[in-house]
Amino acid sequence: MTLQTTPGFSELNTRKREALVANPTSCTGCRTCETVCSLLKTGRISPVLARIRVEREPFEGRFVPQICHQCSVPACLYACPEQAIGVSEKNGVVIIDQEKCTGCRSCEEACPFQAIVFDAQKGRCLKCNLCGGAPQCVRFCPAHALGLAFFGERPGK
């Protein structure tokens, strides 16, 4: 995987990229996305380590998938003191390099969407990498509440 670390602002802001999109109106709260994500990424079902979360809003009677937006200007990238966060040249996705991550959690604090998860056992931060371009949460969502969006042209094309 080739990562571009700390690209210039205009280059970063206008990059072609993929990102998850969620439709809270369609989400039923089944949490299949959390199950699939955690199983794929950790080898076990552990929703606390899923890179997607379903927040419940009981008084409004709805569920809201919390996802990484692959921000055009990712606060997490600039917050990381170890430069462990970069941008994939393949699909424009913001990725945490697990070898460089020290678990300081600065990226987690900086994320406006609460899309970064801390793995206390490994002492590292985790985030969605779109499963390399084929997000399994989208594939297995029974309500079709998740999708894949392309900003600019499809990356790599």
C-alpha positions in Angstrom: 0.0 0.0 0.0 1.4 3.4 -1.0 0.6 6.2 1.3 1.1 9.8 0.7 1.8 11.6 4.0 0.9 15.2 4.7 0.1 16.3 1.1 -0.5 20.0 0.4 -3.9 21.5 1.2 -5.2 21.9 -2.3 -3.8 18.6 -3.4 -5.5 16.9 -0.5 -8.8 18.9 -0.7 -9.3 18.1 -4.4 -8.2 14.5 -4.5 -10.3 11.8 -6.1 -11.6 9.5 -3.3 -14.1 6.9 -2.3 -16.1 7.2 0.9 -19.0 5.5 2.7 -22.3 7.1 2.7 -25.2 6.2 5.1 -28.9 6.8 5.0 -30.2 6.9 8.5 -33.8 6.8 7.3 -33.1 3.3 5.9 -31.1 1.9 8.8 -33.0 -0.6 11.0 -30.4 -0.8 13.7 -29.6 -4.5 13.0 -25.9 -3.8 13.5 -24.9 -6.3 10.7 -22.4 -3.7 9.5 -20.7 -3.8 12.9 -20.7 -7.5 13.0 -19.3 -7.9 9.5 -16.6 -5.2 10.0 -15.3 -6.6 13.3 -15.3 -10.2 12.1 -13.4 -9.2 8.9 -10.9 -6.9 10.6 -10.3 -8.8 13.9 -11.4 -12.4 13.1 -14.0 -12.3 15.8 -17.3 -10.5 16.5 -16.5 -7.5 18.6 -18.6 -4.5 17.7 -16.5 -2.3 19.9 -13.6 -2.8 17.4 -15.8 -2.3 14.3 -14.8 0.7 12.1 -18.5 1.6 11.8 -20.9 2.1 14.6 -24.7 2.4 14.8 -25.8 5.0 17.2 -29.3 4.7 18.6 -31.5 7.7 19.0 -34.3 6.2 21.1 -36.4 9.3 21.5 -36.5 9.9 17.8 -36.9 6.2 17.0 -34.0 6.0 14.6 -30.6 4.6 14.1 -27.6 6.5 12.7 -24.5 4.7 11.2 -21.4 6.5 12.3 -18.9 6.3 9.5 -15.6 7.7 8.4 -16.3 10.4 5.8 -12.8 10.2 4.3 -12.8 14.0 4.7 -11.4 16.2 2.0 -9.3 17.9 4.7 -8.9 15.1 7.4 -8.4 16.6 10.9 -7.1 13.2 12.0 -4.2 13.4 9.5 -3.0 16.8 10.8 -3.6 15.8 14.4 -1.3 12.8 14.4 2.1 13.7 15.9 3.7 10.5 14.5 2.7 11.0 10.9 1.0 7.6 11.1 -1.9 8.8 9.0 -1.7 9.1 5.2 -3.7 9.0 2.1 -3.9 6.0 -0.2 -2.7 6.8 -3.7 -5.0 4.0 -5.0 -8.3 5.3 -3.9 -7.8 8.5 -1.8 -8.7 6.8 1.4 -7.3 8.1 4.7 -5.4 5.2 6.4 -3.7 4.7 9.7 -0.3 3.0 9.5 -0.4 0.5 12.4 3.4 0.3 12.5 3.7 4.0 13.1 0.7 4.5 15.4 1.6 5.0 19.0 -1.9 5.1 20.3 -1.8 8.7 21.6 -5.4 9.1 20.4 -4.9 12.6 19.0 -6.6 11.5 15.8 -9.6 10.2 17.7 -10.0 13.5 19.5 -9.7 15.4 16.3 -12.3 13.4 14.3 -15.5 15.4 14.1 -17.5 12.2 13.2 -16.2 10.0 16.1 -15.1 7.5 13.4 -11.8 6.5 14.9 -11.8 3.6 17.4 -9.1 2.8 20.0 -8.1 -0.8 20.4 -7.0 -0.8 24.1 -5.6 -4.3 23.8 -3.2 -3.4 21.0 -2.8 0.3 22.0 -3.5 1.5 18.5 -6.2 3.6 16.8 -8.3 2.1 14.0 -10.4 3.5 11.2 -12.2 2.5 8.1 -10.1 1.8 5.1 -13.1 0.8 2.9 -11.8 -2.8 2.9 -9.4 -1.9 0.1 -12.2 -0.5 -2.1 -14.9 -3.2 -1.5 -16.5 -2.3 1.8 -18.1 -5.4 3.2 -20.5 -3.4 5.4 -22.1 -2.1 2.2 -22.3 -5.6 0.7 -24.0 -7.2 3.7 -26.3 -4.3 4.9 -29.8 -5.9 4.6 -31.5 -2.5 4.6 -29.2 -1.0 1.9 -28.6 1.9 4.2 -24.9 2.0 3.3 -23.3 2.9 0.0 -20.0 3.8 -1.6 -19.6 7.3 -3.1 -17.0 8.6 -5.5 -15.8 12.2 -5.3 -14.3 13.4 -8.5 -13.9 10.6 -11.0 -13.5 7.0 -9.7 -10.0 6.8 -8.2 -7.6 5.0 -10.3 -9.4 5.8 -13.5 
